[in-house]
Each structure stands twice: as structure tokens, then as C-alpha cells.
Amino acid sequence: MANKSEDRRDSGRAMIEIPITYTHSNTFFYDYINNISLGGTFIRTQNSLPVGTRFRFIIKLPDQEEELSLKAEVVWVREREERVQNNILPQGMGIKFIFDTEGEQKDFSERIEKLIRKQLGDKIADRLLKNRK
């Protein structure tokens, strides 16, 4: 079940669906992220990893040549699809990104900002990225 970690985001999330791949315990997964921010994402999956699990995943951002290999940690899990008001929230896991260096984080942030601006426009991007600076 989801916990209050969902409400403690440092930056807004852009509702963009992107395929990802990752491995854990010698098992290969192919899933989708439903949204992305500078600090984390939601992976829509029926194979959630336990909270606290660290893993590496590969993401290919639209219109960008190279794939990104990122470290992440599971911070919450939604065990099953939930209905909240008129919305259906999919089963999956919320993750936070882990960066080894400031340079790695800066490079990722610049790529995500570029994606958000291209997909959603400057006005929405400015609102979502307001805590970045």
C-alpha cells in the first residue's frame, strides 16, 4: 500500500510514460514509468520490489540518443490498483534516484528538464521545476 512518501516530493512530476528495463535477483523486467521528476519516478509494475531495495535501471528518454543507466531505491509500493475519487491509481512502486556525483545529478536534471519542456511546454515545466533552482 502507498504511504505518505508520495506527498513529500521535492519537485513536481511530469506525467510522461516511458519504457524502462531493469534487473533484480537475476530477473529481467520491462515496465513503464508513468511520471518523472528530478528526484524520482513511479514504475507501473505487477512485480514490485520491497521497500528499501536498491537497483539499477535503463531508461531511453524520447528524442535523446543515449540510454541512461540510473541507480534507484524503492521508497513505497502500491500492492494493487486503487480507485481514488475518479482516478484509478495503478499497481507499482515509487522510487527515488540515487546519484554518485553532483555532475551525474546535474546531467540527469538537465536531460529531464529538456524532456519536460519539450513534452509539456515552458509554462507547465516552470511550475513543475520551480524548486530546482
Rosetta constraint file for C-alpha pairs under 8 A:
AtomPair CA 1 CA 76 HARMONIC 7.65 0.50
AtomPair CA 1 CA 77 HARMONIC 5.68 0.50
AtomPair CA 1 CA 78 HARMONIC 4.30 0.50
AtomPair CA 1 CA 79 HARMONIC 5.28 0.50
AtomPair CA 1 CA 80 HARMONIC 7.49 0.50
AtomPair CA 2 CA 6 HARMONIC 7.35 0.50
AtomPair CA 2 CA 76 HARMONIC 5.77 0.50
AtomPair CA 2 CA 77 HARMONIC 5.36 0.50
AtomPair CA 2 CA 78 HARMONIC 4.79 0.50
AtomPair CA 2 CA 79 HARMONIC 7.79 0.50
AtomPair CA 3 CA 76 HARMONIC 6.31 0.50
AtomPair CA 3 CA 77 HARMONIC 7.82 0.50
AtomPair CA 4 CA 8 HARMONIC 7.03 0.50
AtomPair CA 5 CA 9 HARMONIC 7.46 0.50
AtomPair CA 5 CA 75 HARMONIC 7.12 0.50
AtomPair CA 5 CA 76 HARMONIC 6.86 0.50
AtomPair CA 6 CA 76 HARMONIC 7.76 0.50
AtomPair CA 6 CA 94 HARMONIC 7.59 0.50
AtomPair CA 9 CA 39 HARMONIC 7.82 0.50
AtomPair CA 10 CA 39 HARMONIC 7.07 0.50
AtomPair CA 10 CA 131 HARMONIC 6.92 0.50
AtomPair CA 11 CA 37 HARMONIC 6.29 0.50
AtomPair CA 11 CA 38 HARMONIC 6.56 0.50
AtomPair CA 11 CA 39 HARMONIC 7.06 0.50
AtomPair CA 11 CA 128 HARMONIC 6.33 0.50
AtomPair CA 11 CA 129 HARMONIC 6.11 0.50
AtomPair CA 11 CA 130 HARMONIC 7.26 0.50
AtomPair CA 11 CA 131 HARMONIC 5.87 0.50
AtomPair CA 11 CA 132 HARMONIC 7.15 0.50
AtomPair CA 12 CA 37 HARMONIC 6.06 0.50
AtomPair CA 12 CA 127 HARMONIC 7.56 0.50
AtomPair CA 12 CA 128 HARMONIC 4.25 0.50
AtomPair CA 12 CA 129 HARMONIC 6.30 0.50
AtomPair CA 13 CA 35 HARMONIC 5.90 0.50
AtomPair CA 13 CA 36 HARMONIC 5.22 0.50
AtomPair CA 13 CA 37 HARMONIC 4.60 0.50
AtomPair CA 13 CA 41 HARMONIC 7.80 0.50
AtomPair CA 13 CA 128 HARMONIC 6.42 0.50
AtomPair CA 14 CA 35 HARMONIC 5.28 0.50
AtomPair CA 14 CA 36 HARMONIC 5.37 0.50
AtomPair CA 14 CA 37 HARMONIC 6.29 0.50
AtomPair CA 14 CA 116 HARMONIC 6.56 0.50
AtomPair CA 14 CA 120 HARMONIC 7.89 0.50
AtomPair CA 14 CA 128 HARMONIC 7.13 0.50
AtomPair CA 15 CA 34 HARMONIC 6.08 0.50
AtomPair CA 15 CA 35 HARMONIC 4.28 0.50
AtomPair CA 15 CA 36 HARMONIC 6.76 0.50
AtomPair CA 16 CA 33 HARMONIC 7.58 0.50
AtomPair CA 16 CA 34 HARMONIC 5.70 0.50
AtomPair CA 16 CA 35 HARMONIC 4.92 0.50
AtomPair CA 16 CA 36 HARMONIC 6.79 0.50
AtomPair CA 16 CA 119 HARMONIC 7.92 0.50
AtomPair CA 17 CA 32 HARMONIC 6.40 0.50
AtomPair CA 17 CA 33 HARMONIC 5.48 0.50
AtomPair CA 17 CA 34 HARMONIC 4.57 0.50
AtomPair CA 17 CA 35 HARMONIC 6.20 0.50
AtomPair CA 18 CA 32 HARMONIC 5.51 0.50
AtomPair CA 18 CA 33 HARMONIC 5.38 0.50
AtomPair CA 18 CA 34 HARMONIC 6.93 0.50
AtomPair CA 18 CA 59 HARMONIC 7.58 0.50
AtomPair CA 18 CA 60 HARMONIC 7.59 0.50
AtomPair CA 18 CA 61 HARMONIC 7.06 0.50
AtomPair CA 18 CA 62 HARMONIC 7.81 0.50
AtomPair CA 19 CA 30 HARMONIC 7.23 0.50
AtomPair CA 19 CA 31 HARMONIC 5.88 0.50
AtomPair CA 19 CA 32 HARMONIC 4.35 0.50
AtomPair CA 19 CA 33 HARMONIC 6.37 0.50
AtomPair CA 19 CA 59 HARMONIC 6.78 0.50
AtomPair CA 19 CA 60 HARMONIC 7.37 0.50
AtomPair CA 20 CA 30 HARMONIC 5.90 0.50
AtomPair CA 20 CA 31 HARMONIC 5.53 0.50
AtomPair CA 20 CA 32 HARMONIC 5.61 0.50
AtomPair CA 20 CA 33 HARMONIC 6.98 0.50
AtomPair CA 20 CA 57 HARMONIC 6.87 0.50
AtomPair CA 20 CA 58 HARMONIC 5.68 0.50
AtomPair CA 20 CA 59 HARMONIC 4.85 0.50
AtomPair CA 20 CA 60 HARMONIC 7.19 0.50
AtomPair CA 21 CA 28 HARMONIC 7.31 0.50
AtomPair CA 21 CA 29 HARMONIC 5.58 0.50
AtomPair CA 21 CA 30 HARMONIC 4.58 0.50
AtomPair CA 21 CA 31 HARMONIC 6.39 0.50
AtomPair CA 21 CA 57 HARMONIC 5.72 0.50
AtomPair CA 21 CA 58 HARMONIC 5.27 0.50
AtomPair CA 21 CA 59 HARMONIC 6.83 0.50
AtomPair CA 22 CA 28 HARMONIC 5.96 0.50
AtomPair CA 22 CA 29 HARMONIC 5.28 0.50
AtomPair CA 22 CA 30 HARMONIC 6.73 0.50
AtomPair CA 22 CA 55 HARMONIC 7.66 0.50
AtomPair CA 22 CA 56 HARMONIC 6.25 0.50
AtomPair CA 22 CA 57 HARMONIC 4.31 0.50
AtomPair CA 22 CA 58 HARMONIC 6.20 0.50
AtomPair CA 23 CA 27 HARMONIC 5.32 0.50
AtomPair CA 23 CA 28 HARMONIC 4.48 0.50
AtomPair CA 23 CA 29 HARMONIC 5.90 0.50
AtomPair CA 23 CA 55 HARMONIC 7.37 0.50
AtomPair CA 23 CA 56 HARMONIC 7.18 0.50
AtomPair CA 23 CA 57 HARMONIC 7.13 0.50
AtomPair CA 24 CA 28 HARMONIC 6.84 0.50
AtomPair CA 24 CA 55 HARMONIC 6.70 0.50
AtomPair CA 31 CA 43 HARMONIC 6.89 0.50
AtomPair CA 31 CA 44 HARMONIC 6.44 0.50
AtomPair CA 31 CA 45 HARMONIC 6.09 0.50
AtomPair CA 32 CA 43 HARMONIC 5.75 0.50
AtomPair CA 32 CA 44 HARMONIC 5.58 0.50
AtomPair CA 32 CA 45 HARMONIC 7.44 0.50
AtomPair CA 33 CA 41 HARMONIC 6.61 0.50
AtomPair CA 33 CA 42 HARMONIC 5.44 0.50
AtomPair CA 33 CA 43 HARMONIC 4.35 0.50
AtomPair CA 33 CA 44 HARMONIC 5.86 0.50
AtomPair CA 34 CA 41 HARMONIC 7.50 0.50
AtomPair CA 34 CA 42 HARMONIC 5.88 0.50
AtomPair CA 34 CA 43 HARMONIC 6.45 0.50
AtomPair CA 34 CA 44 HARMONIC 6.60 0.50
AtomPair CA 35 CA 41 HARMONIC 5.75 0.50
AtomPair CA 35 CA 42 HARMONIC 6.00 0.50
AtomPair CA 36 CA 40 HARMONIC 6.16 0.50
AtomPair CA 36 CA 41 HARMONIC 4.54 0.50
AtomPair CA 36 CA 42 HARMONIC 7.07 0.50
AtomPair CA 37 CA 41 HARMONIC 6.20 0.50
AtomPair CA 37 CA 112 HARMONIC 7.38 0.50
AtomPair CA 38 CA 108 HARMONIC 7.80 0.50
AtomPair CA 38 CA 109 HARMONIC 5.75 0.50
AtomPair CA 38 CA 112 HARMONIC 6.80 0.50
AtomPair CA 39 CA 96 HARMONIC 5.71 0.50
AtomPair CA 39 CA 97 HARMONIC 5.66 0.50
AtomPair CA 40 CA 94 HARMONIC 7.38 0.50
AtomPair CA 40 CA 95 HARMONIC 5.43 0.50
AtomPair CA 40 CA 96 HARMONIC 4.07 0.50
AtomPair CA 40 CA 97 HARMONIC 5.20 0.50
AtomPair CA 41 CA 94 HARMONIC 5.95 0.50
AtomPair CA 41 CA 95 HARMONIC 5.54 0.50
AtomPair CA 41 CA 96 HARMONIC 6.61 0.50
AtomPair CA 41 CA 97 HARMONIC 7.99 0.50
AtomPair CA 42 CA 92 HARMONIC 7.02 0.50
AtomPair CA 42 CA 93 HARMONIC 5.70 0.50
AtomPair CA 42 CA 94 HARMONIC 4.47 0.50
AtomPair CA 42 CA 95 HARMONIC 6.21 0.50
AtomPair CA 43 CA 92 HARMONIC 5.56 0.50
AtomPair CA 43 CA 93 HARMONIC 5.39 0.50
AtomPair CA 43 CA 94 HARMONIC 6.40 0.50
AtomPair CA 43 CA 95 HARMONIC 7.59 0.50
AtomPair CA 44 CA 90 HARMONIC 6.39 0.50
AtomPair CA 44 CA 91 HARMONIC 5.99 0.50
AtomPair CA 44 CA 92 HARMONIC 4.43 0.50
AtomPair CA 44 CA 93 HARMONIC 6.73 0.50
AtomPair CA 45 CA 91 HARMONIC 6.05 0.50
AtomPair CA 45 CA 92 HARMONIC 4.57 0.50
AtomPair CA 45 CA 93 HARMONIC 7.27 0.50
AtomPair CA 46 CA 91 HARMONIC 6.27 0.50
AtomPair CA 46 CA 92 HARMONIC 6.25 0.50
AtomPair CA 47 CA 92 HARMONIC 7.45 0.50
AtomPair CA 48 CA 77 HARMONIC 6.76 0.50
AtomPair CA 48 CA 79 HARMONIC 7.69 0.50
AtomPair CA 48 CA 92 HARMONIC 5.77 0.50
AtomPair CA 48 CA 93 HARMONIC 5.90 0.50
AtomPair CA 49 CA 53 HARMONIC 6.47 0.50
AtomPair CA 49 CA 74 HARMONIC 6.98 0.50
AtomPair CA 49 CA 77 HARMONIC 7.90 0.50
AtomPair CA 49 CA 93 HARMONIC 7.54 0.50
AtomPair CA 50 CA 74 HARMONIC 6.86 0.50
AtomPair CA 50 CA 77 HARMONIC 7.52 0.50
AtomPair CA 51 CA 73 HARMONIC 7.70 0.50
AtomPair CA 51 CA 74 HARMONIC 4.90 0.50
AtomPair CA 51 CA 75 HARMONIC 5.33 0.50
AtomPair CA 51 CA 76 HARMONIC 5.68 0.50
AtomPair CA 51 CA 77 HARMONIC 6.80 0.50
AtomPair CA 52 CA 73 HARMONIC 5.94 0.50
AtomPair CA 52 CA 74 HARMONIC 5.25 0.50
AtomPair CA 52 CA 75 HARMONIC 6.11 0.50
AtomPair CA 53 CA 73 HARMONIC 5.52 0.50
AtomPair CA 53 CA 74 HARMONIC 5.47 0.50
AtomPair CA 54 CA 71 HARMONIC 7.14 0.50
AtomPair CA 54 CA 72 HARMONIC 5.59 0.50
AtomPair CA 54 CA 73 HARMONIC 4.32 0.50
AtomPair CA 54 CA 74 HARMONIC 6.61 0.50
AtomPair CA 55 CA 71 HARMONIC 5.82 0.50
AtomPair CA 55 CA 72 HARMONIC 5.56 0.50
AtomPair CA 55 CA 73 HARMONIC 6.46 0.50
AtomPair CA 56 CA 69 HARMONIC 6.71 0.50
AtomPair CA 56 CA 70 HARMONIC 5.47 0.50
AtomPair CA 56 CA 71 HARMONIC 4.40 0.50
AtomPair CA 56 CA 72 HARMONIC 6.09 0.50
AtomPair CA 57 CA 69 HARMONIC 5.68 0.50
AtomPair CA 57 CA 70 HARMONIC 5.48 0.50
AtomPair CA 57 CA 71 HARMONIC 6.53 0.50
AtomPair CA 57 CA 72 HARMONIC 7.56 0.50
AtomPair CA 58 CA 67 HARMONIC 6.51 0.50
AtomPair CA 58 CA 68 HARMONIC 5.58 0.50
AtomPair CA 58 CA 69 HARMONIC 4.58 0.50
AtomPair CA 58 CA 70 HARMONIC 6.43 0.50
AtomPair CA 59 CA 67 HARMONIC 5.64 0.50
AtomPair CA 59 CA 68 HARMONIC 5.28 0.50
AtomPair CA 59 CA 69 HARMONIC 6.60 0.50
AtomPair CA 59 CA 70 HARMONIC 7.88 0.50
AtomPair CA 60 CA 64 HARMONIC 7.19 0.50
AtomPair CA 60 CA 65 HARMONIC 7.87 0.50
AtomPair CA 60 CA 66 HARMONIC 6.80 0.50
AtomPair CA 60 CA 67 HARMONIC 4.49 0.50
AtomPair CA 60 CA 68 HARMONIC 6.25 0.50
AtomPair CA 61 CA 67 HARMONIC 7.06 0.50
AtomPair CA 61 CA 68 HARMONIC 7.93 0.50
AtomPair CA 61 CA 115 HARMONIC 7.47 0.50
AtomPair CA 62 CA 115 HARMONIC 7.44 0.50
AtomPair CA 70 CA 97 HARMONIC 7.07 0.50
AtomPair CA 70 CA 98 HARMONIC 7.34 0.50
AtomPair CA 70 CA 99 HARMONIC 7.70 0.50
AtomPair CA 71 CA 97 HARMONIC 5.96 0.50
AtomPair CA 71 CA 98 HARMONIC 5.17 0.50
AtomPair CA 71 CA 99 HARMONIC 6.83 0.50
AtomPair CA 72 CA 95 HARMONIC 6.17 0.50
AtomPair CA 72 CA 96 HARMONIC 5.51 0.50
AtomPair CA 72 CA 97 HARMONIC 4.44 0.50
AtomPair CA 72 CA 98 HARMONIC 5.21 0.50
AtomPair CA 73 CA 95 HARMONIC 5.35 0.50
AtomPair CA 73 CA 96 HARMONIC 5.45 0.50
AtomPair CA 73 CA 97 HARMONIC 6.62 0.50
AtomPair CA 73 CA 98 HARMONIC 7.16 0.50
AtomPair CA 74 CA 93 HARMONIC 6.60 0.50
AtomPair CA 74 CA 94 HARMONIC 5.96 0.50
AtomPair CA 74 CA 95 HARMONIC 4.41 0.50
AtomPair CA 74 CA 96 HARMONIC 6.65 0.50
AtomPair CA 75 CA 93 HARMONIC 7.53 0.50
AtomPair CA 75 CA 94 HARMONIC 5.71 0.50
AtomPair CA 75 CA 95 HARMONIC 5.33 0.50
AtomPair CA 75 CA 96 HARMONIC 6.73 0.50
AtomPair CA 76 CA 93 HARMONIC 5.74 0.50
AtomPair CA 76 CA 94 HARMONIC 5.17 0.50
AtomPair CA 76 CA 95 HARMONIC 7.10 0.50
AtomPair CA 77 CA 91 HARMONIC 7.93 0.50
AtomPair CA 77 CA 92 HARMONIC 5.97 0.50
AtomPair CA 77 CA 93 HARMONIC 4.30 0.50
AtomPair CA 77 CA 94 HARMONIC 6.22 0.50
AtomPair CA 78 CA 90 HARMONIC 7.71 0.50
AtomPair CA 78 CA 91 HARMONIC 5.26 0.50
AtomPair CA 78 CA 92 HARMONIC 5.30 0.50
AtomPair CA 78 CA 93 HARMONIC 6.00 0.50
AtomPair CA 79 CA 91 HARMONIC 5.77 0.50
AtomPair CA 79 CA 92 HARMONIC 6.74 0.50
AtomPair CA 80 CA 90 HARMONIC 7.01 0.50
AtomPair CA 80 CA 91 HARMONIC 4.63 0.50
AtomPair CA 80 CA 92 HARMONIC 7.57 0.50
AtomPair CA 81 CA 88 HARMONIC 6.84 0.50
AtomPair CA 81 CA 89 HARMONIC 5.57 0.50
AtomPair CA 81 CA 90 HARMONIC 4.55 0.50
AtomPair CA 81 CA 91 HARMONIC 4.61 0.50
AtomPair CA 82 CA 88 HARMONIC 5.71 0.50
AtomPair CA 82 CA 89 HARMONIC 5.06 0.50
AtomPair CA 82 CA 90 HARMONIC 6.63 0.50
AtomPair CA 82 CA 91 HARMONIC 7.59 0.50
AtomPair CA 83 CA 87 HARMONIC 5.71 0.50
AtomPair CA 83 CA 88 HARMONIC 4.47 0.50
AtomPair CA 83 CA 89 HARMONIC 6.05 0.50
AtomPair CA 84 CA 88 HARMONIC 6.28 0.50
AtomPair CA 84 CA 89 HARMONIC 7.17 0.50
AtomPair CA 99 CA 104 HARMONIC 6.17 0.50
AtomPair CA 99 CA 105 HARMONIC 5.69 0.50
AtomPair CA 100 CA 104 HARMONIC 6.78 0.50
AtomPair CA 100 CA 105 HARMONIC 7.88 0.50
AtomPair CA 101 CA 105 HARMONIC 6.47 0.50
AtomPair CA 102 CA 106 HARMONIC 6.02 0.50
AtomPair CA 103 CA 107 HARMONIC 6.10 0.50
AtomPair CA 104 CA 108 HARMONIC 6.25 0.50
AtomPair CA 105 CA 109 HARMONIC 6.04 0.50
AtomPair CA 106 CA 110 HARMONIC 6.16 0.50
AtomPair CA 107 CA 111 HARMONIC 6.37 0.50
AtomPair CA 108 CA 112 HARMONIC 6.19 0.50
AtomPair CA 109 CA 113 HARMONIC 6.02 0.50
AtomPair CA 110 CA 114 HARMONIC 6.17 0.50
AtomPair CA 111 CA 115 HARMONIC 6.24 0.50
AtomPair CA 112 CA 116 HARMONIC 6.07 0.50
AtomPair CA 113 CA 117 HARMONIC 6.08 0.50
AtomPair CA 113 CA 125 HARMONIC 7.43 0.50
AtomPair CA 113 CA 129 HARMONIC 7.61 0.50
AtomPair CA 114 CA 118 HARMONIC 6.14 0.50
AtomPair CA 115 CA 119 HARMONIC 6.00 0.50
AtomPair CA 116 CA 120 HARMONIC 5.61 0.50
AtomPair CA 116 CA 121 HARMONIC 7.13 0.50
AtomPair CA 116 CA 125 HARMONIC 5.90 0.50
AtomPair CA 117 CA 121 HARMONIC 4.67 0.50
AtomPair CA 117 CA 122 HARMONIC 5.24 0.50
AtomPair CA 117 CA 124 HARMONIC 7.76 0.50
AtomPair CA 117 CA 125 HARMONIC 5.38 0.50
AtomPair CA 118 CA 122 HARMONIC 7.91 0.50
AtomPair CA 120 CA 124 HARMONIC 6.15 0.50
AtomPair CA 120 CA 125 HARMONIC 6.55 0.50
AtomPair CA 121 CA 125 HARMONIC 6.09 0.50
AtomPair CA 122 CA 126 HARMONIC 5.86 0.50
AtomPair CA 123 CA 127 HARMONIC 6.56 0.50
AtomPair CA 124 CA 128 HARMONIC 6.19 0.50
AtomPair CA 125 CA 129 HARMONIC 5.85 0.50
AtomPair CA 126 CA 130 HARMONIC 5.77 0.50
